[in-house]
Amino acid sequence: MKKIAIIGAGISGLYLANIFKQNSDFKVLLFEKNEEINLDDGYGVQLSNNSVKLLNYIGFDQLDNSQKFFPDNLDFYSIDNPDKICDLNISKFNSANNKYTTIKRSSLIKFLISKISKDDIFYGHNISKIDLQEDQIELSFSNEYSGKFDYLIIADGVFSKSSSLISNSKNSLKFNNSVAIRGTINRDKIEKINFQNISLFLGANFHYVIYPTSENEDLNFIGILRKNLNKDRLKNYQQFNSSDFVDEIVSEIPPTYNQIIHKLDNLKCFPVFITDEILHLNNKNIFTVGDAFFAFPPSFAQGASQSIEGSHELFQNFSINETEKYFPRRLQKTKMVNKRSKFNQFAFHLSNPLFVLTRNLIMKRLVKNEKFLENYLGKIYDN
Ligand SMILES: Cc1cc2nc3c(=O)[nH]c(=O)nc-3n(C[C@H](O)[C@H](O)[C@H](O)COP(=O)(O)OP(=O)(O)OC[C@H]3O[C@@H](n4cnc5c(N)ncnc54)[C@H](O)[C@@H]3O)c2cc1C
């Protein structure tokens, strides 16, 4: 039996630990730097059909529907105009057992953890050294634990320490010139939107999304505001946990846009980092998945879904002993998703009134164009 170490118990690492239970040729151990998993209760995540289908392989369809929500449409609005621009039927890609889903992150993570044996997850294990030996990989952690493995899967997120321990190439991360604003909002505080749908509000250099994660609870809010932060500020990540940073961001949102912000609970702001260049690790026994492989701009809501999809592909490649096929295939899909994510962010944040008018007219046509939808979304939601 071959031994696999996974670094990082986020969505990617946890999905992998679950799916590898289906292949008894491998023993998987999961190492997480935190003493427990931060569940950030209340915040949501969108899961498109590509990831729901794969999650169903590990029993997601058995999770009670009261913990999930299945939106019908994606409604587009201008922040400063009460009339809806148009709507896109995202449920058109659904099948009986595989539906576009919104869910609390905490519910998804709890589901993923519930199926992993406690003996296979090691909390409080911060990777500190990766020693490449002839046929094995020796891992050392800050708590002085060390162990030898046949394979290493790096799933430690956008700031991947593991990748930097084995690669000499320059940092492949880039600040996305934007800040994410996260919160929840009580249904009584919001008018005009359809609670069956995802509502996307577009404004100059700012867009936000509101969606339910269950039938009756508070709605999830996520906004992306264009903002420059200089290198010195970005170095000090701790400041972003402070209420001063939240106040600074809120004060920068124009008054016509910020009424919604004052209605939010559990408000948090943080800078968004994306991958600039994909790192190809030249080692046949080491792989990266999820945000450690590639972090997308968050305007296509594909990060978690791609993390699951990439992890599943890697599992399949292990099962047929063709792990060399993982990187080229993942690269291809990543490029497709990245292009769309960047384009969405550009289109969502237009500020020139003439461009906005043109964008809205084009969008009204595109959301009803089957060929376009199949190409723009279908290709991503299919796997
Ligand atoms: C604002 C915003 C909104 C988003 N919304 C969506 C959405 O609606 N839908 C969607 O699909 N995606 C969304 N995403 C993206 C999605 O959240 C991520 O792509 C996904 O969570 C990545 O999962 P991961 O497991 O690769 O990394 P992470 O979730 O970052 O997990 C990494 C894990 O590794 C651990 N770790 C880190 N360093 C070490 C170390 N040195 N040693 C050991 N362990 C370590 C961490 O503690 C963590 O548990 C959004 C992203 C942002 C920024």
The ligand as a MOL file (V3000), in Angstrom:
LIG
                    3D

  0  0  0     0  0            999 V3000
M  V30 BEGIN CTAB
M  V30 COUNTS 53 58 0 0 0
M  V30 BEGIN ATOM
M  V30 1 C -14.3160 36.2570 -1.7170 0
M  V30 2 C -14.2950 34.8570 -2.2050 0
M  V30 3 C -15.4950 34.2160 -2.5080 0
M  V30 4 C -15.4890 32.9260 -3.0150 0
M  V30 5 N -16.6670 32.3280 -3.3370 0
M  V30 6 C -16.6520 31.1170 -3.9290 0
M  V30 7 C -17.8730 30.4790 -4.3730 0
M  V30 8 O -18.9810 30.9990 -4.1850 0
M  V30 9 N -17.7810 29.2940 -5.0250 0
M  V30 10 C -16.5740 28.6870 -5.2500 0
M  V30 11 O -16.5500 27.6200 -5.8840 0
M  V30 12 N -15.4270 29.2230 -4.7830 0
M  V30 13 C -15.4270 30.4150 -4.1440 0
M  V30 14 N -14.2680 30.9630 -3.7160 0
M  V30 15 C -13.0050 30.2090 -3.8230 0
M  V30 16 C -12.9000 29.0850 -2.7970 0
M  V30 17 O -13.2220 29.5320 -1.5120 0
M  V30 18 C -11.4800 28.5120 -2.7960 0
M  V30 19 O -11.0710 28.2940 -4.1200 0
M  V30 20 C -11.4170 27.1860 -2.0390 0
M  V30 21 O -11.8800 27.3390 -0.7160 0
M  V30 22 C -9.9920 26.6570 -2.0410 0
M  V30 23 O -9.9070 25.5110 -1.2390 0
M  V30 24 P -8.5030 24.8610 -0.8790 0
M  V30 25 O -8.8130 23.6520 -0.0770 0
M  V30 26 O -7.6830 24.7060 -2.0930 0
M  V30 27 O -7.7500 25.9530 0.0060 0
M  V30 28 P -8.1270 26.4970 1.4660 0
M  V30 29 O -9.5860 26.4900 1.6880 0
M  V30 30 O -7.3960 27.7870 1.5950 0
M  V30 31 O -7.5130 25.4380 2.4710 0
M  V30 32 C -6.1290 25.3340 2.7200 0
M  V30 33 C -5.9170 24.6110 4.0450 0
M  V30 34 O -4.5100 24.4200 4.2290 0
M  V30 35 C -4.1450 24.7640 5.5610 0
M  V30 36 N -2.7290 25.1750 5.5630 0
M  V30 37 C -2.2300 26.3460 5.1100 0
M  V30 38 N -0.8910 26.3900 5.3080 0
M  V30 39 C -0.5470 25.2160 5.8840 0
M  V30 40 C 0.6980 24.6780 6.3250 0
M  V30 41 N 1.8320 25.3880 6.2550 0
M  V30 42 N 0.7260 23.4230 6.8720 0
M  V30 43 C -0.4410 22.7080 6.9750 0
M  V30 44 N -1.6530 23.2020 6.5920 0
M  V30 45 C -1.7120 24.4260 6.0360 0
M  V30 46 C -5.0980 25.9150 5.8880 0
M  V30 47 O -5.2100 26.1400 7.2740 0
M  V30 48 C -6.4070 25.4290 5.2480 0
M  V30 49 O -7.1520 24.6100 6.1040 0
M  V30 50 C -14.2490 32.2560 -3.1960 0
M  V30 51 C -13.0440 32.8690 -2.8530 0
M  V30 52 C -13.0580 34.1730 -2.3720 0
M  V30 53 C -11.7570 34.8590 -2.0430 0
M  V30 END ATOM
M  V30 BEGIN BOND
M  V30 1 1 1 2
M  V30 2 1 2 3
M  V30 3 2 2 52
M  V30 4 2 3 4
M  V30 5 1 4 5
M  V30 6 1 4 50
M  V30 7 2 5 6
M  V30 8 1 6 7
M  V30 9 1 6 13
M  V30 10 2 7 8
M  V30 11 1 7 9
M  V30 12 1 9 10
M  V30 13 2 10 11
M  V30 14 1 10 12
M  V30 15 2 12 13
M  V30 16 1 13 14
M  V30 17 1 14 15
M  V30 18 1 14 50
M  V30 19 1 15 16
M  V30 20 1 16 17
M  V30 21 1 16 18
M  V30 22 1 18 19
M  V30 23 1 18 20
M  V30 24 1 20 21
M  V30 25 1 20 22
M  V30 26 1 22 23
M  V30 27 1 23 24
M  V30 28 2 24 25
M  V30 29 1 24 26
M  V30 30 1 24 27
M  V30 31 1 27 28
M  V30 32 2 28 29
M  V30 33 1 28 30
M  V30 34 1 28 31
M  V30 35 1 31 32
M  V30 36 1 32 33
M  V30 37 1 33 34
M  V30 38 1 33 48
M  V30 39 1 34 35
M  V30 40 1 35 36
M  V30 41 1 35 46
M  V30 42 1 36 37
M  V30 43 1 36 45
M  V30 44 2 37 38
M  V30 45 1 38 39
M  V30 46 1 39 40
M  V30 47 2 39 45
M  V30 48 1 40 41
M  V30 49 2 40 42
M  V30 50 1 42 43
M  V30 51 2 43 44
M  V30 52 1 44 45
M  V30 53 1 46 47
M  V30 54 1 46 48
M  V30 55 1 48 49
M  V30 56 2 50 51
M  V30 57 1 51 52
M  V30 58 1 52 53
M  V30 END BOND
M  V30 END CTAB
M  END
